Amino acid sequence: MPSNQPALPESVVVVLFGATGDLASRMVLPALHEVHDRGLMPAHWRLVGCATDVLDDDGFRDLVRASLERSELGVPAGWDPSAVRYAGGGFTAEDSGELPTVLAQVREELRDTAGTEPVVLHFLAVPPVAFAAITKGLGAHGLADGARVVFEKPYGTSAESFKELDALVKEVLTEDQVFRIDHFLGKEGVQTIYVLRFANQLFGSEWSRASIDQVQIDVPEDLDVANRATFYEATGAALDMLVTHLFQVAGQVAMEPPADLRDPESVIAAREAALRAFRPLDPVEDVVLGQFEGYTDIEGVPSDSVQDTFVAARLWVDTERWRGVPFLLRTGKRMARKTQRITLVLKPPFGPLAGELSEPNTIEICFAGDGEIRLGITVKTPGPDLTFSPGKAVLELDDVPGGEPISPYASLIHDALIGDRSLFTTAEGLRAAFAAFAPLQGEARPQPEPYAPGTWGPAAAHRLAAPHRWMLGE
């Protein structure tokens, strides 16, 4: 993300664990193609797929081609399948499968062609239960030295499990080798927070409790969980979305100005400081859980399930800038629409029009798709009388001249290739996030309240936004 990014290495080997799985097919392989298509991949590269499926190189190349055909970009012209290899068999500390042999071969090939030692990037597109075994295997078979390792979320499911996993990872890797991916941080709309705030005095001067009544971060989804019932029953909305995506976005909004926006370590330090300032959630006063009607009818969901498919939370950030300003976080399945939006609700005006406006002014950042910025402003209603109407000014980020939006996964893979960790979560940041989230995993966890599919969740969530309302959809 920073403009003084280090240069790409001369060559790279991407080792994709879980290479035959759904995540690799839907997200990682198309993103790697996008990185290559945008000219952001090193000139010399190899992709090594690793999974337990019995395949040869040609069989895996067919899977990669099928994945690219389903993606928006399609199969690139002149695609060279010889850069794609496969290493089958299990991979643990006890059983390395074919990976060490294949990896040694492609590294030698790249040394011969590029004249330098290639960077090795391990991408763990596997269920979190496999993180520990693969990490141990990397250490046991000498594949961790100098490598970078991308871990998918969730990186732990509680403060205690996070601590255990991170301790194991640190036995094999140093912190600067670890890239914990949260693709929300790679979204164009989330990244534009930096520039909107720090390059525009109009907004930067208002970015505090002096001008802002509330911050709302809203990620409703209209899909159900039918094809992920087992996963969802084990996690729920709060664990799947709140402690990960929404907390991280809140950290982006709440952080103090970094010492140097172009220095990844400065950005990380500022975001971590904001996360440490999160007050632990009050499950009774500040959290509403919900479950959409019909959830327990889904195959694989127990009839007496009390898992949450909706969460709304009021988060407090105990810094001088944000003291007393609620951060309202909301997400759920089977809601009225799908979008992703940050809304800064501004305080009412002082002076001769105080108390006359029916709607608050807002600064909105949509981070779905390519992203957009919306300003909710008050204007004079055309006509002879002095009356007022709410209006919207919209800037779509894909209309900004001179640029081309990049998908979140492609953006973050590129950052991992050059070693930029500014948009990845850190051990310190996740430790703080789990500390703030921990009360919701205790005995005071509220029971989910029912809500009808196609609505905005349980009515009880309305009280969290008082004296305003949820600005999205209500």
C-alpha positions, 0 to 999 in steps of 0.5 A: 500500500505505501508508495515507497514499497520495496521492489519485487524480488527477482523470482518467487515460488508460491507454495499453495497448501490446500491447492485443490480446495474451494478457497484456492479455486475461488479466491487465491488462484484467480488473485494470483492470476490478477497479480500476474496480469497486472504486471505485479508478479516477479518476472520469474515465478513458479506455483507449487500446489500442495494437497492430499489429492493424488494428482500429477502436474498435468492434473493440477494444471487442469484444475488451475485452468478450470478455476481461471475459466470460472473467474472474471479474468479468464485464462490469460493469453499465452498462459504457460502451464510449465510454471505450475507444479504439483506436490501431493501426499500429506504434509506434516512434521512426520510426513512431508509428501512430495513437497521438499523434492518438488520445491528443491527442483523449482528453486534450482530452476529459478536460480538458474534462470534468475541468477538469485535465490527465489523468495518462497511464499507459503500460502495456507488456504486450508481449514484453521485446524490444519495450521499447526500441523503444516507449520510444524512440518515447515519447521521439521523439513527445513522449509521455513528458513527465510520463507514468508507464510500467509495464514487465513483467518480465523487465526484462533477462535478465542484469546486462549486458542490464539495464544496457543497457535501463535506460540506454536507458530513463533517456534518455527517463524519470526513475526516478520515472516508471518502474514495473517490475511484479513481480506477486508484490509485489502479492500480499496474502500478500506484503504482509501480511509487513509487518503480521505482523512490525511490528504483532505483537511475537510475530512481530517479536521472532523475526524474526532469526537468534536464533530462525530456522534457515531461511527457505524460499520455495517456488513449485512449479507443476504445469503444464508449458510446452507452450504456452510452449515457445519462451519457456521454452527461452530463459529456464528456471526460474531466469531466469524465477522466481528472479532476479525473483519469488523474490529480490523476496519474499526481499527483503521478508522480509529487509529491516530495518524501514523508517524509515516504513512509510507512506512509499514511499521508506522501504520501497523503501530498506529492500528495496534494502538487503536485495537489496544484501546478497544474497551471489552464488550459489555454483552448485556448492554452493548450486544444484540445477537440474532438468529434468522427464522428457519436457520434450525431447519437447515441440514446439519444444524441442530433443532435446538441451536442457539448459534448467532447468525446476526450480531450488532455491537456497540464498541467503545474506543478509549482514546482522547480522540474517540472517548464517548463516541460509539462504534456500532458494528453490525453484520448478519446472514439473510438480511435485507441486502448485501453491502459493506459500509462505514458511516460517520454520523456528524453532530448537528450544526450550531448557529441559526439552523441548530435543531432544524435538520431532520437528518444528520450529515454523514461521511460514508465509505462503501467498501463493497466492490471497487468502493465509493465515497458518499457525503450526506449533506443538507441543501436548500430545497429549490423554491421560494421558501427556506426549507431543507432537503437531504442530498447525496454527493457520490464519488465511485472509486473506479471513476478516479482517473489514472487508476484501476481497482485491484481485488483485495486478495490480489492486493494482499498477495502482492504485498506479501510478495514484497514483504509489506505487512501494513495491511496484515493483522499482527499478533499484538493486534489480534491479542487486543481484538480477542481481549475486547471480544472475550466477554461475549464468549463468557457466561453473559453471552445473550441469547440470539433473538429471532428475526425474519429473513430479508429484514435488518435483524432483531428489533432490539438492535435499534436501541444500540444506535439511539439517539440516531438510527442505523443509517443503512436501510432503516 
